[in-house]
Structure formats: C-alpha cells, structure tokens
Amino acid sequence: MQFIDLITQKNRIRTSLMQRIEAIVDHGQYIMGPEVLELEKQLAAYVGTKHCVSCSSGTDALLMPLMAKGIGPGDAVLTTPFTFVATAEVISLAGATPVFVDVLPGTFNIDPDLVGPAVEEARSKGLNPKAIIPVDLFGLPADYERLESVAALHGLWILEDAAQGFGGTIHGKRTGSFGLVGATSFFPAKPLGCYGDGGAVFTDDDELDRVLRSVRVHGQGDGDDKYQNVRIGINGRLDSIQAAVLIEKLTIFDDELVERQRVADAYSSRLKGRVQVPEVPEGYTSCWAQYSVLASSTAEREQIMEALKRAGIPSVIYYRIPLHLQKAYAGLGYVQ
C-alpha cells in the first residue's frame, strides 16, 4: 500500500479534471491563466482571508513573505527545528539567521513559552528578532492563541507554515489564516495537493498582498510593463494546469478530511496504550497529513517499523535529524 492513494482520488474527479485540462490546452494560457485567479478566489474563501497569492511551491510560499517584508542580514527569524528543512532554509535564503525554538512534547509544535528566551538569545548575539515561523506539524495547528500573544509582546510578526496543516482548524478558524500571513504547499502528498509543485500565501493585509504579487513575478511593478522591476523578486508563478487540478480537488477536500479523521480515530482507539498516539487539543482539528506515533525507545520503534513492513504497511521516521543538528546549520553552534 502507499501512504496516499492518489489513483483512487484521481478517479473521483477524472472526468471534470480532464475537461479542465483540455480547456487549458485550448486557450493556451499555461502560466497564470484564468484558472489561477479562480483558484485564488476559492482558496481565500475557504481559508477565510481577504487575499490568496498562489505560487510555484510551498518553499516559495514561505520565502515570498520574508522578501516582501524586507527580512535580511542581521535579522533573526524564530522557528522550530522539528520540521522539513524548507522552513528554516527560506530564512537563510533571505539572508537572515534562523533561531530554533524547542517543541512541546505532546504536539511536537513550537513551545510558546520558549519564544521569549529565544528572542533574548538572538539579541544577545547582536541579531534583530523580526518574525516567527510556527509549523502546523503533521496536520495539527500550532498554539496560535499563545503564540500571537508572545509575538506581540516581543514585536514579532507571525508567518504560519501550514504546509502540512492545510484543512486543520482551531475553534473553526482554518489554518493559513493565523498571524500576519500564512503559507501552504500543494506538493502531491499534501492533504490538498496538485500534480506537481505548487503553493499559496494568505493574508488580510492589502499592502502585503500587493508586494507579494510583485515578488512572485521578478519584482515587477504595478503597471502593465513587465520589464519595469521595482524590487528583487523570484519566478514564483503557478501554472494553469496545477491550478485546475487544485480546483477540482478542492471540491472533494472536505469529504477527504472527514475520511482522514475517521481513519485517525480508528488508529488511535486501537493503538492508545501501546504507543504514544497524536495529541489533539480540545477545539482543534488536524488534517492528518501524517499519523505519527511515538515509541518508548529506538529498539521499540525498529520493532514496530519491521512489523509494519512485514504487513505491507509503509512507515518512515519524522524527522531523523532535527534541523539544529543538520550539517547545513552547524555554524549556528547548536549541540544535541
């Protein structure tokens, strides 16, 4: 079996999907065609934000807000070390310094109580703390009520990394809508994925939306002259076919979230007491990007993975080496 059965999912939308792709082939607007604007409107409505800016990947969705806000050398951006490398990578790409904040033992999301000490640590090194990037790990939203409070206390703005969390909620408020700006990924294995790379940025800030749209197209100005560049940007555009895939997948997304919850409930009811099952705080929902369990030891973990393998069930370790111990970040001086 596979982690995600994309073939069965495709069969549910095949007819309408192929019609949309054929329409794109007919009109020939393969990059930033009308499907892209249609998708952005649907995603903004779904998440509950004023604006959605689609882009070419989840990594670009994280990088673009940092560029739009002028994050650069001398700045510090706080984030978790227990995540995919892109979360910290974009901080380095922007020229800033990542400052890693440890996670909560129950949810594995960033610990709000450790943000303050991390800010002081950054300042002691001569850095200027500007922002924090919490991650909605494995599909579960981070603790944004506490994070927004501590961020305001220290003058930080929040960039929500909802790459794994799209579809999760806190008291009905959807991921992607927390903080100043949210970012998500549409990599095929994500809860809402396309058939290539794709991403999106969400915000209620009109000026930030305007700058993000410029950054997405090489820093292009607001006018019609595409050769008038007013800032440094990237090639971050989403192609029309990926937008069409996402439009069709969005029609069945809520159904799939219900099914993911049903499966997760079945796992938890049978595994509780044998291993540590995922903790979902009251009022939260997870989109179950992954169903993660915590073994009591390395030996037990290996036994579990071997038993799953014999049964034809795939498993993987998330994350074998946390970011603060990765070679790429050795210069930051973190130790185990």
C-alpha positions, -999 to +999 in steps of 0.1 A: +000+000+000+010+036-004+009+065+021-016+083+000-037+067-027-037+094-054-050+070-080-083+064-062-086+101-055-080+109-092-108+085-103-133+106-083-126+137-103-112+123-136-139+135-159-142+171-147-104+173-143-097+162-179-123+187-191-105+215-173-071+204-186-085+202-222-098+238-218-063+250-208-048+233-239-074+251-260-069+286-246-031+282-243-026+303-212-003+278-194+012+302-169-011+324-147-041+316-168-077+323-157-077+291-136-051+307-113-073+336-104-103+313-100-083+291-076-070+321-056-106+333-050-117+298-039-088+293-016-092+327+000-129+320+006-121+285+020-094+297+044-112+329+054-087+355+044-091+386+022-062+376-002-046+345-016-015+346-037-007+313-054+029+304-062+051+277-076+059+258-044+055+257-006+091+268-003+084+299-024+052+305-003+075+308+028+102+328+010+080+354-006+066+369+027+101+372+041+112+390+009+081+412+009+087+422+045+124+430+038+139+404+061+176+402+056+211+402+071+212+410+108+176+398+113+166+368+133+136+346+125+125+321+151+112+287+141+111+250+151+139+226+145+114+197+141+102+202+106+111+199+069+142+218+060+124+244+038+110+262+069+145+272+080+160+272+046+140+302+035+153+322+064+188+316+053+179+323+017+166+357+028+199+364+044+186+362+080+196+339+108+173+311+120+169+308+157+155+274+167+129+271+195+122+237+210+088+219+207+061+207+230+064+170+239+027+163+233+020+180+199+056+184+187+047+220+177+067+250+188+066+258+225+053+294+230+069+296+265+103+293+249+099+321+224+108+348+249+141+332+259+149+327+222+143+364+215+167+373+242+192+347+229+191+363+195+195+398+208+225+387+229+241+377+196+235+411+181+206+400+160+173+418+155+144+394+160+117+402+134+094+372+129+084+337+140+075+308+117+054+282+136+047+249+118+014+231+118+032+198+122+017+165+109-016+185+102-021+199+137-022+237+141+003+252+164-009+271+196-016+304+179-035+320+208-004+318+229+020+324+200+002+356+189+003+369+224+040+363+229+048+376+194+030+408+201+049+412+234+083+409+216+073+429+185+074+399+161+051+391+132+039+356+125+043+336+093+023+305+096+038+274+079+007+255+071+024+233+045+014+202+065-017+217+081-040+229+053-075+220+064-068+220+101-088+243+125-087+259+159-123+266+171-134+267+135-108+291+122-088+274+094-051+271+091-035+296+068-054+324+085-033+328+116-007+355+121+001+383+096+005+358+068+001+321+062+018+298+037+010+263+024+023+237+000+004+218-027+031+191-032+012+160-043+015+142-010+000+171+010-037+169+022-046+192-007-020+185-034-016+192-071+002+170-097+035+189-095+047+217-072+025+245-060+019+267-030-001+296-018+002+326+006-028+340+026-032+374+042-057+401+051-031+429+046-037+448+013-002+462+010+014+429+017-008+413-009+004+439-034+040+434-027+037+396-027+022+397-062+052+418-073+078+395-057+061+365-073+069+379-108+105+390-105+096+422-086+075+435-114+058+469-109+021+476-107+018+487-143+015+468-175+052+470-183+066+436-174+101+449-178+097+475-151+111+459-119+107+478-087+122+452-062+141+419-061+117+390-067+116+355-079+100+333-106+072+321-083+042+317-106+018+288-105+009+272-138-027+269-150-028+231-151-018+228-114-045+254-106-071+233-124-060+202-105-064+220-072-098+235-082-112+200-088-095+185-057-110+213-036-145+200-045-138+168-026-114+181+000-139+183+029-151+148+022-115+136+024-109+154+057-138+135+072-124+103+059-089+111+073-105+118+107-124+085+106-092+066+099-072+085+125-099+078+152-097+041+143-059+041+146-060+060+180-086+037+195-066+006+187-031+020+194-037+040+226-018+024+255+006+007+232+024+037+218+020+075+223-007+085+198-012+120+185-024+146+209-052+169+195-061+197+220-098+205+226-112+228+200-085+217+174-089+196+143-060+180+124-060+174+087-038+143+094-011+150+069+006+121+087-005+099+115+025+098+139+032+076+169+060+079+194+077+047+206+093+044+240+127+036+226+147+032+194+145-005+198+107-005+201+105+019+171+125-005+150+103-034+160+072-015+151+085-005+117+096-040+109+062-054+119+045-028+097+069-037+068+060-074+071+023-064+068+030-043+037+024-010+055+049+018+049+063+038+077+090+065+080+108+084+107+099+121+111+125+136+115+156+115+120+179+145+124+164+178+136+174+209+118+196+224+145+218+193+142+220+193+104+254+200+088+239+229+069+233+247+103+264+236+121+277+272+120+249+283+144+266+264+172+237+242+184+245+210+202+225+179+210 
